Amino acid sequence: MKAKTISIVAYITIIGWVIAYLQYKQRKQKNELASYHLSQGLGVFIFAVVLNILLTIVISVVPSLGSILALVGLLPIVFLVFGIITAANEARKPVPIIGKLFEGMFNF
């Protein structure tokens, strides 16, 4: 798999991230682009899990906010689309809002 392909697949579900990670580990020449997007993709997935836990707690306490907070739950999907577009353009730009948090956090 090419580095660009690994970068794109890293954003397509957590299973796609695992496949991209395994392909990246098998490569003899490590690519910074693939490494960067692997960390960004993992960051988005971690953010999605934390966000869903928080939304579940808030909605169970205040059920009337359910329809409004359901739109907030779509935020990780928007981040994934931005990540895919950035990876397809072979750029190293962080995902909006949360990307800076995960830039140096994971070492691949």
N, C-alpha and C positions, 0 to 999 in steps of 0.2 A: 504494500500500500504506500502511496506517495504521502508526503508530509501534508499536502493540501487536503487530501482525502481523509487522513487521520484527524486533521483539524476540524473538518466538517462533521464527521461521524461522532466526534466527541460531544456534540450538542444534541444528538438524536437519541433521546431516552437514556436511562442509566445503563441499559444493556448495550447500547451503542457506545457509551463511554467506556465500558469494560472492554469491548472489542477493540476500540481505538487504543486503549492503554496497552492491551496485550500485543497489538501490532507494533506499537511504539517500542515496547521493551524488546521485541525480537530484532529490531533494526540494529545494524552495526554502527551506522552513523546517526547519532541523535540530532534532531532538528529543533531549533529554538522555537519555530512557529508552532510545531505540533505540541511541544512541551507547554507553551504559553496557552494554547487553546484547550489543552487537557486540564490545566489548572482553572481556567475560566469556566469550563463546562462543569467541573466538579463543584466549583463555587456556586454556580447557579442551582445545581441539584441540592446542595446543602441548604441554600437559601430557601428553596421551594419546600423542603421538609420542615424547616423551622417556621416558615410563614404559615404553612397549613396547620401546624400544631397551635400556633398563636390564634389563627382564625377560628379554629374549632373551639378553643377555650372562650374567646370573646363571643362567639355566636351562641354558645351554650349558656352564657351569662345574660346576654342581651339578644334574644332571638329576633327582635324587630330590625336589627342591623344586618340580618342575613343576606338580603338581596343586594345591599350596597357593598358588603364585604366580599360577596361572590365575585364582583368585578376585580377586587384587589387580588383575589386568588388566581386571576389570569395573568398577573404580572410576570411570573416565571416563564410563561410561554412567550411573552413579548421579548424577554431577555434572551431566550434561546434563539429566536428568529434573528435578533440583532447579532448574536454570536455566529450564527451560520452565515449570515451575509458578510461579516467581517472576515471569517475564515475563508470564504469563497474568494474574497478579494485579496487574500494572502497578506492581510494587515495585522499588526499587533496592537489593536485598540481594545481597551477594556470594555466589558459589558457596561451599559449605562447604570448609574447609581451605585451598584454593588461591586463592579469590576475591580476598582482600586483596592478593595479589601482583600481580594484573593490574588493579587499580582505576585507577591513574593511568598505566599503562604505554603505552597506545595512545591516540592522539588521532584521533577520527573526527569 
